[in-house]
Amino acid sequence: MNTTWETHKFEHYIFSLLLAVEVIMSFTFLGYVHIPPISITTAYIPIIITACLFGPAEASFAGLLFGLGSLYKASATYVMPADAVFSPFRSDFPIGSILLSVGTRVLFGFLLGCLFQLARKSKRKNLCKLLITIAAPKLHALLVYTAMGLFFPSLGFNFSSIFMLEKSDLIILLFCVAVVLAIDKLYHSSFIQTYKKAVNEYENTPYWSPKIGFVLGAVSTFIFCMAVLSTVYFSSRMYYMLGQHGIDVTQDIHRDILHLQVQFLTAMLALNFILLILILMVYRYMKFREYTGELDFLTGIMGRRLFLHTCLRSQKSHAGSAGWFLVCDLDYFKHINDKYGHSVGDEVLKQFAEHLQNTFRFCGFVGRIGGDEFAVMLDMNLSLDQLEYLLTQFLRDISGILEQVTVSCSIGAYRFVFPQEIKHLLTETDRVLYQAKENGRACFVIEDSTEK
């Protein structure tokens, strides 16, 4: 998936969640099944999901986390001999151990990402995804066993080991296929796509506040500091407790205790990270729902309350600069409703709002503040000539909304300097609007208060 991370927050969140799940699976029992003489892993499942939803780069990074996790776990003195070769600190061939634990997992993620990328371009992409998912566990085993055969031949593993199919392998395969395809289907469902749109568009709404990022950052920092201090404390207390029970705690035992505590710490931090991401996603979604609830149901543009709220925010952010406030009133709209019916009247309102939005979206925002009355705040300091050109173009565009009758409107435009009270802007612009109506309607009147 070719993703622009700066504007696609939802994808960013999902990718982060998958990385956190990968860390948890790599550092806990969730990612491993111990079958002597070796541990069978399922920690590659988040990598397969990442490759399926995103691409080679993202899947490679997930593979890197998996590799680092297995390297760390294999560094303990109590692991099985066949697992110890995954750690450069426990083997006779450190570079081989790094390539085995990290290199094979990064390559696994990269290859899967490339395969799923090709599958998305195929006419039978669902079938291709199924086949790739089925082959993924064996691909992982092929890379790992081949590396073990090359770097540590004395263990007796090589690429031919992947052809050994046991009942546990079949169960893991079925579980892997079910999870990956279910998440892929859910991710592309209409519900998630709607949710994704809401999350990605949230920062474009007036209700966006960067304070939530600061609060969650502070909470994350607090949790991290407390977790680290707790890890150090419980490690030392466990060392002391074993000594009190008469157990001779060697340096190796002490190191393994600390090793387990750090492992637990990492998993708990990943779990807290998941919780914070979910809170942020729910917050974004609820704020977007709040925003859409304030949109005008008929026209899809801002309602009166939301428009005035946005005007207030704009006042604070553009202090000292000049802007324009416009009020537009449809001419003889009651006559259109009475003669052609309310369905035609509704269509006129919708198309009128659409033309108004298209004309001024690049330099301001639009709202419906009454039945047939609309307002625009331009926070860009347009010149008089630029504004006259836009207004003339707008009047020409709306004239062709109905075939039966020419649609027109009266427009009052008032120039001011930010900040200005909204009530004052409405009063002054209404006064200018009535001048346009007195001039025969279907026109605009402009007043520049900055020249007074």
Secondary structure by P-SEA (a helix, b strand, c coil): ccccccccaaaaaaaaaaaaaaaaaaaccccccccccbbbbccaaaaaaaaacccaaaaaaaaaaaaaaaaaaacccccccccccccccccccaaaaaaaccaaaaaaaaaaaaaaaaaaaccaaaaaaaaaaaaaaaaaaaaaaaaaaaccccccccccccccccaaaaaaaaaaaaaaaaaaaaaacaaaaaaaaaaaaccccccccaaaaaaaaaaaaaaaaaaaaaaaaaaaaaaaaaaaacccccaaaaaaaaaaaaaaaaaaaaaaaaaaaaaaaaaaaaaaaaaaaacccccccccaaaaaaaaaaaaaaaccccbbbbbbbbcaaaaaaaaccaaaaaaaaaaaaaaaaaacccccccccccccbbbbbbcccccaaaaaaaaaaaaaaaccccccbbbbbbbbbbbbcccccaaaaaaaaaaaaaaaaaacccbbbbbbcccc
